[in-house]
Amino acid sequence: MIKKLFITGMIVVATALVFQGCGGKLAGLKGAEELVETSGKKPSMVSKNLRFEEEKDARFFLGFSDQAKDHDVALRVAELEGRKHIIEAIGTDIRVEGTRGLSGPEKESVGRFLEESMAYLTNNMRLSGAILQETYWEKWARSGYGDVSYYYKAYGIVRISREDYDMARRVAADALIGKATQERNLQAERAARDAKQRLLDGAGQ
């Protein structure tokens, strides 16, 4: 009886080893991931994990997409994320300039209006001159219950010239002035106008 159990145990172990050998690196490791393919050499912004980079005449914004099952969808989402980062940067510029010199409750109120208007800008602004400069993607494998699934990580570097960026800031400021006027928020309207003027004065610097 003991001998029979020993032989049966050996068969089970041997069978498990065979299946593990046939399954590759991910076999038996639920949740394990492995890089299986890339589009080529990583761009510098991806390697350095830089969300933003600036040159003399242009700015570059890095968008990222993860867990997408489709290659084209991953690249498209990465591009849209890059464009979204441009609008977020513009919103930050306006908020900084709009609250400059303010203090206390007034600064808090204006800052809150400008912060909450970020979604408004994202949904209503159309960026002129923003182009997809470069992409990079990776295909990853992930082990599951006896199978392997695949997904993509994608990066999109969106370029916008300094001239187009400055124009987009003026358009965004005008949009916020209009929004504040419509809401009869005089403090926010004044702040948005001040921000626009300061940005105009500092354009190209």
N, C-alpha and C positions, 0 to 999 in steps of 0.2 A: 504493500500500500504506500509506504514511504517512498519507495523507488519510483512508483508510478507518478506520485505527486511531484517528485524532483524532475522527472523527464518532462512532465506537462509544464512546469515552471520554466524550464530551459527553452521550451518551444515558444512560450509566450514572450520571453525576453528576446529571443532571436528574431521573432516576427516583428517586434517593436523596433529593433535595430534596423531591420530591412526597410521598413516604412520610413524611418527617420532618414536613412541614407537616400531614399528615392525622393524625399520631399525637398531637398536642397537646404540652404542655410536657414530658412524660416520655419522648417518643419518642427512641430512640437513646441514652438515658441509663440504662443498666442499674443498678438499685439506687437510682435517684433517687426521692425521696418528695415527696408533695404533700398538704397538708391540703385535704380536699374538703367537709367538713361538720362542724358542731359542734352541741351541744345548746343553745347559748346563751352567755351571759356566764360567764366563769370565776369560780367562787367565790374569795373572798380567800385561803383556805388553798391552793388550787391555784396561783393566781398567784404567791404568795409561797413556794411549795414548802415549806409547813409541815406536818410530819408530826404535830404535836401542838399543840393550842391549849387554853387554860384560861380559863374565866370563873368568876364567883363561885360559881355553883351547878352547874356542869357542866364536863365535859372533852370535847374533840373530837379524834378520831383519823382521819387520812387514809389510806385504802387506795388502792392503785393496781394497775391491770391493763394489760398491754401485749401486743400481737401477737395478740389474740383475733380469730378470724374471725367470731364471732357477737356481735351487740350485747348480747343478754341475758346471755350467758355472761360477757362483759367486765364488766358491771355487778355480777353476782353475785360474781365473783372479787374485785372491788374492795371490795365490802362485807365479804367474809370476811377480806381483808387488814386492813381497818380494825379488825375485831373481834380479829384476831390481835395487832395492835399494842397493844390494851388489855391483853391477857393478858401480853404481853412487858413492858409498863410495870409491871404488878402484880408480876411476877417480879423485876424490877429493884428495886422498893421493898422486897420481902422480903429480897432478897440484901444490899442496903445495910444494912438494919436488923439482919439476922441475923448479919452479920460485924462489926458495930460493936463496938469494944472488943477484938476478937480480934487476935491477931498470930501470926506464924511459921507452923509447920506446921498448927496448929489452924485458923487463918483460911484457909489454902490448902485444907485438907480440906473444911471447911464450905462455902467458896465454890464448890468444884468440885461438891459435891452439889447445891447450889442452882442452879448453872448448868445441870447436866445434867438437872435436874428440869423445866426449861423445856418440853421436849417433852412431858413427862408432864402438865403443866398445860394445854398447848395442846390435847392430845387428850382430856382428861377434864373440863375446866371448862366449865360452861354459864353464860354471862353473862346475868344478869337485869337488865332495864332498858336494855340497849344497843339503840339504834334507829338506823336509817339516816336521817340528817337531810337529806342533800342529795347529788345525784349530778351528774356532768358527764362528757361523753364527746366524743371526736373520732373522725372517720372519716378514715383516711389511705389514699392510693393509692401503690403501689410498682411501679415498672417491672420487667419481667422480660425473658425472651427473646421479644420480639415481642408481649407482652401486658402487662396491668396487673392486679395483684391488690389486694385491699382488706383492711384490718384496723382494729381499734378500740383506742383507748386510753381507759380509763375510770377515774374517780375516785369514791370513795365516802367521804363524811364521816359517821362513826358517832359519835353522841352518847351519853354516859352521865352520869347525874346524879352529883354528889359523893357523895350518900347510897348510891347503888347501887355506885359505885366502891369506897367504903370497905367495903361488905358483901362485894363480890367479893374484896377483899384478905383479909378474915377467912376466907372460904371457902377461898381458895387456901392460906393459912397452915395451916388445919386439914388440908387434903389433904396438904401436905408433912410435917406432924407425923405423920400416919398412915403415910405412905410411909417416913419415917425410923424410926418404931417397928417397922414390919414388917421392915425391913432391919437392925434392932438397931443402928442408928447413933445412939448416945447423944449425940454431939457435935452432929450435925445436928438431932436432935430438940430438944435444948435451945435451939439457935440459932433454930429455927423458932418455938418457944414465945416466946422473947424478942422475936423480930421481931413476932409477933402482938400482944404486949402493948404494944410501943412504937408500933405502928401504931394500936392502940386508944387509947392515950394522946394520940396526935397527930391523931386523926380530927377533921375539921372545921376544923383550923387552916390 
